[in-house]
Amino acid sequence: MSAHLRPTLRPSILLSVLLASQALACAALAQQTDEDRPRQSTLERGRAIDRTRMTQTPLSRTVTPQSFATQAAVVGQAEIELGKLALRQTQDPGVRTYAQRMVDDHQAAAAKLTKIAGEEQLELPQALDAEHQALKEKLSELRGAAFDREYAKAMAKGHDHAVALFEAASQAAQMPSELKEFAAATLPTLKEHMAMAHELHAKEGG
């Protein structure tokens, strides 16, 4: 009798073992998937934190001697060229006074920067960048009150950026001493320009 039962019992036992193995494998896979989710979530949170830190990194840690010299030269040249354009385009006495101040002060600053850049072997751009060139072309097409309003708006925005840039350079540990001193010495004038620009912008209906 046992001899007849063995052939019929073996497939049943084998099937049971196989089903049990599959069930254990599925349970293990489900557990592994659940365990992986927190790891992926933590990784994603870490990347988000890194991105936040990057956006919150102070400008003084990222500005370099060359990047500062390049940006300062472009900003200064833009103020000179736009100031000269304003002297041709406007009839407003307040705008003319401001524009002349921009030309005079930024020409003086440019001369100092050129001297320091030569000593530090830093390369200065010889033309405006695309952003400032486009602004100049836009303003050159305007006259009267439209010009005054857009010029004042551009000066307010431009000097907000310039003050932030020079403040960062004046605090940057990696900045050569002469360049850092130039940034610190120029800051009071730039802050005065910024205050004047915002006042002019408000007056012109900004």
C-alpha positions as CSV (number, residue, x, y, z in Angstrom):
1,M,0.0,0.0,0.0
2,S,2.8,2.4,0.9
3,A,4.4,1.6,-2.4
4,H,1.2,2.8,-4.2
5,L,1.0,6.0,-2.1
6,R,4.5,7.3,-2.7
7,P,4.1,8.2,-6.3
8,T,0.9,10.2,-5.5
9,L,2.2,11.9,-2.4
10,R,5.5,13.2,-3.9
11,P,3.9,15.6,-6.3
12,S,1.7,17.0,-3.6
13,I,4.6,17.5,-1.2
14,L,6.6,19.1,-4.0
15,L,3.8,21.4,-4.9
16,S,3.4,22.5,-1.3
17,V,7.0,23.2,-0.9
18,L,7.0,25.2,-4.1
19,L,4.0,27.3,-3.1
20,A,5.5,27.9,0.3
21,S,8.8,29.1,-1.3
22,Q,6.9,31.4,-3.6
23,A,5.0,32.9,-0.7
24,L,8.2,33.5,1.3
25,A,9.8,35.1,-1.8
26,C,6.9,37.4,-2.3
27,A,6.9,38.4,1.4
28,A,10.6,39.1,1.3
29,L,10.2,41.2,-1.9
30,A,7.4,43.2,-0.3
31,Q,9.5,43.8,2.8
32,Q,12.5,44.9,0.7
33,T,10.3,47.3,-1.3
34,D,9.0,48.8,1.9
35,E,12.5,49.2,3.3
36,D,13.7,50.8,0.1
37,R,11.0,53.6,0.2
38,P,12.4,55.4,3.3
39,R,15.9,55.3,1.8
40,Q,14.7,56.8,-1.5
41,S,12.7,59.4,0.5
42,T,15.8,60.3,2.6
43,L,17.9,60.6,-0.5
44,E,15.4,62.9,-2.1
45,R,15.2,65.0,1.0
46,G,19.0,65.2,1.0
47,R,19.1,66.4,-2.5
48,A,16.4,69.0,-1.8
49,I,18.5,70.2,1.2
50,D,21.6,70.5,-1.0
51,R,19.6,72.5,-3.6
52,T,18.4,74.8,-0.8
53,R,21.9,75.3,0.5
54,M,23.2,76.1,-2.9
55,T,20.5,78.8,-3.4
56,Q,21.3,80.2,0.1
57,T,25.0,80.3,-0.3
58,P,26.2,83.9,0.4
59,L,27.5,85.7,-2.7
60,S,30.7,86.4,-0.9
61,R,31.6,82.7,-1.0
62,T,31.1,82.3,-4.7
63,V,32.5,85.5,-6.1
64,T,36.1,85.2,-7.4
65,P,38.6,87.9,-8.2
66,Q,38.0,87.4,-11.9
67,S,34.2,87.2,-11.7
68,F,34.1,90.3,-9.6
69,A,36.5,92.2,-11.9
70,T,34.5,91.2,-15.0
71,Q,31.1,92.1,-13.5
72,A,32.3,95.3,-12.0
73,A,33.8,96.4,-15.3
74,V,30.6,95.6,-17.2
75,V,28.4,97.3,-14.7
76,G,30.6,100.4,-14.7
77,Q,30.8,100.6,-18.5
78,A,27.0,100.2,-18.7
79,E,26.5,103.1,-16.3
80,I,28.9,105.3,-18.4
81,E,27.3,104.5,-21.7
82,L,23.7,104.7,-20.5
83,G,24.5,107.9,-18.7
84,K,25.9,109.4,-21.9
85,L,22.8,108.2,-23.7
86,A,20.6,109.8,-21.1
87,L,22.3,113.1,-21.6
88,R,21.3,113.0,-25.3
89,Q,17.8,111.6,-24.8
90,T,16.3,113.4,-21.9
91,Q,15.1,117.0,-21.2
92,D,14.5,116.3,-17.5
93,P,16.9,118.3,-15.3
94,G,16.9,115.6,-12.6
95,V,17.6,112.8,-15.0
96,R,20.4,114.9,-16.6
97,T,22.0,115.6,-13.2
98,Y,21.9,111.9,-12.3
99,A,23.2,110.8,-15.7
100,Q,26.2,113.1,-15.4
101,R,27.0,111.9,-12.0
102,M,27.0,108.3,-13.3
103,V,29.4,109.2,-16.1
104,D,31.8,111.0,-13.8
105,D,31.8,108.5,-10.8
106,H,32.0,105.4,-12.9
107,Q,34.7,106.7,-15.1
108,A,36.8,107.3,-12.0
109,A,36.0,103.9,-10.6
110,A,36.8,102.3,-14.0
111,A,40.3,103.9,-13.9
112,K,41.0,102.4,-10.5
113,L,39.7,99.0,-11.4
114,T,41.8,98.9,-14.6
115,K,45.0,99.7,-12.6
116,I,44.3,96.9,-10.0
117,A,43.3,94.4,-12.7
118,G,46.6,95.0,-14.4
119,E,48.5,94.4,-11.2
120,E,46.5,91.3,-10.4
121,Q,46.7,90.0,-14.0
122,L,42.9,90.0,-14.3
123,E,41.3,90.3,-17.7
124,L,38.6,93.0,-18.2
125,P,35.9,92.9,-20.9
126,Q,36.1,95.5,-23.6
127,A,32.4,95.7,-24.4
128,L,29.0,95.4,-22.8
129,D,27.5,91.9,-22.2
130,A,24.4,90.9,-24.1
131,E,22.0,92.0,-21.3
132,H,23.4,95.5,-21.0
133,Q,23.7,95.9,-24.8
134,A,20.0,95.0,-25.2
135,L,19.1,97.5,-22.5
136,K,21.1,100.2,-24.2
137,E,19.4,99.4,-27.6
138,K,15.9,99.5,-25.9
139,L,16.6,102.8,-24.2
140,S,18.0,104.4,-27.4
141,E,14.6,104.0,-29.1
142,L,12.8,106.0,-26.3
143,R,12.3,109.7,-25.9
144,G,10.9,112.1,-23.3
145,A,8.9,110.7,-20.3
146,A,9.1,107.1,-21.6
147,F,12.9,107.3,-21.7
148,D,13.1,108.9,-18.3
149,R,10.9,106.2,-16.7
150,E,12.8,103.3,-18.2
151,Y,16.2,104.8,-17.5
152,A,15.3,105.4,-13.9
153,K,13.9,101.9,-13.5
154,A,17.1,100.4,-15.1
155,M,19.3,102.5,-12.7
156,A,17.4,101.3,-9.6
157,K,17.6,97.7,-10.6
158,G,21.3,98.0,-11.8
159,H,22.5,99.6,-8.6
160,D,20.7,97.0,-6.4
161,H,22.8,94.4,-8.2
162,A,26.0,96.5,-8.0
163,V,25.7,97.1,-4.3
164,A,25.2,93.4,-3.6
165,L,28.2,92.5,-5.8
166,F,30.5,95.1,-4.2
167,E,29.4,94.1,-0.7
168,A,30.2,90.5,-1.5
169,A,33.6,91.3,-2.9
170,S,34.4,93.5,0.1
171,Q,33.8,90.5,2.4
172,A,35.2,87.7,0.3
173,A,38.1,85.9,2.0
174,Q,39.6,84.9,-1.4
175,M,39.7,88.5,-2.8
176,P,43.1,90.1,-3.1
177,S,43.5,93.0,-0.6
178,E,43.6,95.7,-3.2
179,L,40.5,94.5,-5.0
180,K,38.7,94.1,-1.6
181,E,39.7,97.6,-0.6
182,F,38.5,98.9,-4.0
183,A,35.1,97.2,-3.5
184,A,34.8,98.6,0.1
185,A,35.9,102.1,-0.9
186,T,33.4,102.2,-3.9
187,L,30.4,100.9,-1.8
188,P,29.4,104.2,-0.2
189,T,29.2,105.9,-3.7
190,L,27.2,103.0,-5.1
191,K,24.8,103.1,-2.2
192,E,24.3,106.8,-2.8
193,H,23.7,106.1,-6.5
194,M,21.2,103.4,-5.5
195,A,19.2,105.7,-3.2
196,M,19.2,108.4,-5.9
197,A,18.1,105.9,-8.5
198,H,15.1,104.7,-6.4
199,E,14.1,108.3,-5.7
200,L,14.3,109.2,-9.4
201,H,12.4,106.0,-10.3
202,A,9.6,107.0,-7.9
203,K,9.5,110.5,-9.2
204,E,9.3,109.3,-12.8
205,G,6.3,107.1,-12.0
206,G,8.1,103.8,-11.5
